[in-house]
Amino acid sequence: MTKTNPGRFFEDYTIGQIIRHAVPRTVAEGERALYHALYPARHALYSSDEFAASSGLESSPLDDLIAFHIVFGKTVPDVSLNAIANLGYAEGRWLRPVWPGDTLRSESEVIGLKQNSNGKSGVVWVRTRGLNQMDEPVLDYVRWVMVRKRDPEAAAPETVVPDLAQVVDPTDLVIPEGLDFTGYDFDLAGEPHRWGDYEIGEKIDHVDGITVEEAEHMLATRLWQNTAKVHFDATNREDGKRLIYGGHVISMARALSFNGLANAQMIVALNGGAHANPCFAGDTVRAWSEVLDKADTTAPGVGAIRLRLVATTGDSAAFPLRGQDGRYAPEVLLDLDYWALMPV
């Protein structure tokens, strides 16, 4: 009897199935230090207890994407170990900050299944929740992945495609308790630009670029306990390359966006996203953003801004995002749509 885990295949999923993922993870200041070493993350709220306290929080929480990566990483052995591709995200919301000392775990519900026409794979939709040690949800999102079948002859399940919102309604954004930007220090934050300075349709070239190194992306992916073979095993792909974890590109692009969006302090929702093309070591990642929408919040001095974050291997936004065939241009790595909180 084998005791090793080959991962789930497409025919192993059923609608309504609840998967409780191993292994809970207690996070500490070490995660923050490593995160800021791996990415040029400089947003003040996540760098300084004093800045966070002046913004109404008890201390500096861990970066929102640390929570995302840890919650996501837990799901990999059960959801995407045998995945061909991670296809997209929707309806993501950060529900409360994660603090050093919190213990995070993940659980997922299968909400959609659709076999591909080739009969060799299918798409699985899951809604994943990250919970802390008090069983309070800290994060909730939907993602869908293309997963191999173990047996191509296995019967196809009934097709269920979930109806997902295109955007999280701003009235459903969860603002951290006590957050108050009325005394916001723009000098210490790094830029003078506030919510009212940004216009819908405005594009911001974040200027800087960072070349991805093999060791760094593997260190980052191990940090999140993401076990997907394509990120570590050079024999897993015919070209002998290790695929960069898509979340590594998300964090790199978000960190690069500081130049122009230093005051987009907290990510509170993930409306959608696509890993448009693969990223490999040696690629230089650049980023630009587009302002898609703005909304008021009930928190004092706090506005919500909806941003499209695009990561590329080309020179900023000098090329079309998509070709005439509707496909992403080969230079595009990431197309991410999210809500952030900013001082008004």
C-alpha positions in Angstrom: 0.0 0.0 0.0 1.5 3.3 -1.1 1.7 6.0 1.5 2.8 8.9 -0.7 0.5 11.5 -2.1 0.2 11.6 -5.9 -2.2 14.6 -5.7 -5.8 14.8 -6.9 -6.7 14.4 -10.6 -9.8 15.8 -12.3 -12.0 12.8 -11.6 -11.3 13.0 -7.9 -13.3 16.2 -7.5 -17.1 16.5 -6.8 -19.3 19.5 -6.5 -19.7 20.5 -2.9 -16.6 18.6 -1.8 -14.9 20.3 1.2 -11.1 19.9 1.4 -9.3 20.8 4.6 -5.7 21.5 3.7 -2.6 20.6 5.7 -0.5 22.1 7.3 -1.4 25.1 9.6 1.3 27.8 9.7 2.2 30.2 12.5 3.6 33.4 11.0 6.1 35.7 12.6 8.2 38.7 11.9 10.5 36.4 9.9 7.9 36.2 7.2 7.9 40.0 6.9 11.7 40.2 6.8 12.0 37.5 4.1 9.1 39.1 2.1 10.8 42.5 2.1 14.1 40.8 1.2 12.6 38.9 -1.8 10.6 41.9 -3.1 11.3 45.6 -3.0 8.2 46.0 -0.7 8.1 49.5 0.8 4.5 50.4 1.7 4.7 52.2 5.0 1.8 50.6 6.7 3.5 47.2 6.4 7.0 48.5 7.3 6.4 50.5 10.5 4.5 49.9 13.7 4.5 53.6 14.3 3.0 54.4 10.9 0.4 51.7 11.4 -0.5 53.1 14.9 -0.8 56.6 13.5 -3.3 55.1 11.0 -5.5 53.6 13.7 -4.1 50.0 13.8 -2.6 48.4 16.9 0.7 47.7 15.0 1.9 46.9 11.5 0.2 43.8 10.1 1.9 41.4 7.7 1.6 42.3 4.0 -1.7 41.3 2.4 0.1 39.2 -0.1 1.9 37.2 2.6 -1.5 36.1 3.8 -2.5 35.3 0.2 0.6 33.2 -0.6 0.4 31.2 2.6 -3.3 30.5 2.2 -2.7 29.7 -1.5 0.3 27.5 -0.8 -1.7 25.2 1.5 -4.1 24.4 -1.3 -1.5 23.3 -3.8 -1.1 19.6 -2.8 -4.9 19.2 -3.0 -5.9 21.4 -5.8 -3.1 22.1 -8.2 -0.4 19.5 -7.7 -1.4 18.0 -11.1 -2.5 21.2 -12.6 -1.6 22.2 -16.2 -2.3 25.8 -15.6 -3.7 28.2 -13.0 -6.4 30.0 -15.0 -7.8 32.8 -13.0 -9.1 34.4 -9.8 -12.4 36.1 -8.8 -14.3 37.4 -5.8 -11.3 37.7 -3.5 -11.6 39.7 -0.3 -9.2 40.3 2.6 -11.5 40.1 5.6 -9.1 41.0 8.5 -5.4 41.7 8.9 -2.9 39.0 9.7 -0.6 39.8 12.6 2.7 38.2 13.7 1.8 35.3 15.9 -1.4 34.3 13.9 -1.8 30.7 12.8 -3.3 30.3 9.3 -4.9 27.3 7.7 -6.9 26.9 4.5 -10.0 25.0 3.4 -11.6 24.9 -0.1 -15.0 24.0 -1.5 -15.3 22.6 -5.1 -17.9 24.9 -6.8 -17.4 24.1 -10.5 -16.3 21.3 -12.8 -16.0 21.2 -16.6 -14.2 18.5 -18.6 -12.2 19.8 -21.6 -13.1 18.6 -25.1 -9.9 16.6 -25.4 -11.0 14.3 -22.5 -7.5 14.4 -21.0 -8.1 17.3 -18.5 -10.7 19.5 -17.0 -11.3 22.8 -15.2 -11.9 22.8 -11.4 -13.3 25.9 -9.6 -12.7 26.1 -5.9 -13.6 28.7 -3.3 -10.8 28.9 -0.7 -10.9 30.4 2.8 -8.0 31.3 4.9 -8.7 31.2 8.7 -6.7 32.2 11.7 -6.3 30.4 15.0 -9.7 31.6 16.2 -11.4 30.2 13.1 -12.0 33.8 11.9 -11.8 34.2 8.1 -8.9 36.4 6.9 -9.2 35.8 3.2 -11.7 34.4 0.7 -11.3 33.9 -3.0 -12.2 31.8 -6.0 -9.7 30.3 -8.4 -9.9 27.9 -11.2 -7.3 25.5 -12.5 -6.9 23.1 -15.4 -6.1 19.6 -14.0 -5.0 16.4 -15.7 -7.2 13.3 -15.6 -5.7 10.1 -14.2 -7.8 8.0 -16.7 -8.7 9.7 -20.0 -11.5 7.1 -20.3 -13.2 8.1 -17.0 -16.7 9.5 -17.4 -17.0 13.2 -17.5 -18.9 14.8 -14.6 -21.9 17.0 -15.0 -20.7 20.4 -16.1 -21.2 23.1 -13.5 -19.7 26.6 -14.2 -20.1 29.0 -11.3 -21.6 32.5 -12.0 -18.9 34.8 -10.6 -19.0 38.5 -10.1 -16.8 40.5 -12.5 -15.9 42.9 -9.7 -16.3 43.0 -5.9 -18.8 45.7 -5.1 -17.1 48.5 -3.1 -19.9 48.3 -0.5 -18.6 44.7 0.2 -15.1 45.8 0.9 -14.0 45.1 4.4 -12.1 48.0 6.0 -9.8 47.0 8.9 -11.3 48.0 12.2 -9.9 51.4 13.4 -8.3 52.3 10.1 -8.1 56.1 10.0 -6.1 58.1 7.4 -7.0 61.6 8.6 -3.6 62.1 10.2 -1.7 60.4 7.3 1.9 61.4 6.9 2.6 61.7 3.2 6.3 62.5 3.7 6.9 59.3 5.6 4.8 57.3 3.1 7.0 58.4 0.3 4.7 60.2 -2.1 2.3 63.2 -2.0 -0.4 61.7 -4.2 -3.8 61.1 -2.6 -7.0 59.5 -3.7 -8.3 62.7 -5.3 -5.2 63.0 -7.5 -5.9 59.9 -9.5 -8.4 59.9 -12.4 -10.2 56.9 -13.9 -8.5 55.8 -17.0 -5.1 57.2 -15.9 -2.1 54.9 -16.6 1.0 54.9 -14.4 4.3 53.5 -15.6 6.1 52.2 -12.6 9.5 52.7 -14.4 11.6 50.2 -12.6 12.5 46.6 -13.5 13.7 43.6 -11.6 15.4 40.5 -13.2 14.0 37.3 -11.7 16.7 34.9 -10.3 16.3 31.2 -10.1 17.3 31.0 -6.4 15.0 33.8 -5.3 11.9 32.4 -6.9 12.5 28.9 -5.5 13.2 30.4 -2.0 10.0 32.4 -2.2 7.9 29.5 -3.3 9.3 27.3 -0.5 8.6 30.0 2.0 4.9 29.7 1.1 5.2 25.8 1.2 4.0 25.6 -2.4 4.8 22.1 -3.6 3.9 22.4 -7.3 6.5 20.4 -9.3 6.8 22.9 -12.1 8.5 25.4 -9.8 11.3 23.1 -8.6 11.7 20.1 -10.8 13.6 20.9 -14.0 12.6 17.5 -15.4 8.9 18.3 -15.1 8.8 20.4 -18.3 10.1 19.3 -21.7 12.1 22.5 -22.0 13.9 21.8 -18.7 12.9 25.1 -17.2 11.4 25.8 -13.8 8.2 27.8 -14.1 8.1 30.9 -11.9 5.2 30.7 -9.4 2.6 33.2 -10.5 2.3 34.7 -7.0 6.0 35.6 -7.2 5.2 37.8 -10.2 2.2 39.3 -8.4 4.3 40.3 -5.4 7.1 41.6 -7.7 4.6 43.7 -9.6 2.9 45.0 -6.5 6.2 46.0 -5.0 7.2 47.8 -8.2 4.0 49.7 -8.2 5.2 51.6 -5.1 6.7 54.1 -7.6 3.6 55.9 -8.4 1.2 54.2 -6.0 3.0 54.4 -2.7 -0.2 55.4 -1.0 -2.2 52.5 -2.2 -1.5 51.0 1.2 -3.8 48.0 1.7 -5.2 45.4 -0.8 -8.7 44.6 0.2 -10.2 42.8 -2.8 -9.1 40.7 -5.9 -11.6 41.2 -8.7 -9.9 39.0 -11.2 -6.6 38.0 -12.6 -4.8 36.1 -15.3 -1.2 34.7 -15.5 -1.1 35.6 -19.2 2.3 34.0 -20.1 4.9 32.0 -18.3 7.8 33.7 -16.5 11.2 32.1 -16.2 14.5 33.0 -14.5 16.3 35.7 -16.4 13.2 37.5 -17.3 13.1 41.2 -16.3 9.7 42.1 -14.8 8.3 45.6 -15.2 4.9 46.9 -14.3 2.2 49.5 -15.1 -1.2 50.3 -13.6 -4.4 51.7 -14.8 -7.0 53.3 -12.6 -10.3 51.5 -13.2 -12.6 53.0 -10.6 -12.8 54.9 -7.3 -15.2 54.7 -4.4 -15.8 56.2 -1.0 -15.6 54.2 2.2 -17.1 54.7 5.7 -13.6 54.8 7.3 -12.3 58.3 8.1 -9.9 59.7 5.5 -10.0 56.4 3.5 -10.9 56.0 -0.1 -11.0 52.8 -2.3 -9.3 52.7 -5.6 -9.7 50.0 -8.2 -6.5 49.3 -10.1 -5.4 47.1 -13.0 -1.8 45.9 -12.4 0.0 44.6 -15.5 3.4 42.9 -15.3 5.5 42.6 -18.5 8.8 41.6 -19.8 8.8 44.5 -22.2 9.3 48.2 -21.8 6.3 49.4 -19.7 3.0 49.9 -21.7 4.7 50.5 -25.1 2.9 47.6 -26.8 -0.8 46.5 -27.0 -2.0 44.4 -24.1 -3.7 42.0 -26.6 -3.1 41.1 -30.2 -5.7 41.2 -33.0 -6.6 37.6 -32.1 -7.6 38.7 -28.6 -4.8 36.8 -26.9 -2.4 38.5 -24.6 0.8 39.8 -26.1 3.7 37.5 -25.4 5.4 40.2 -23.2 2.5 40.2 -20.8 3.0 38.1 -17.7 0.2 39.2 -15.4 -3.1 41.1 -15.6 -4.5 41.7 -12.1 -7.6 43.7 -11.1 -7.8 44.7 -7.4 -9.1 47.2 -4.9 -6.8 49.1 -2.6 -7.2 51.6 0.2 -5.7 55.1 -0.1 -5.8 58.4 1.9 -8.4 60.8 0.5 
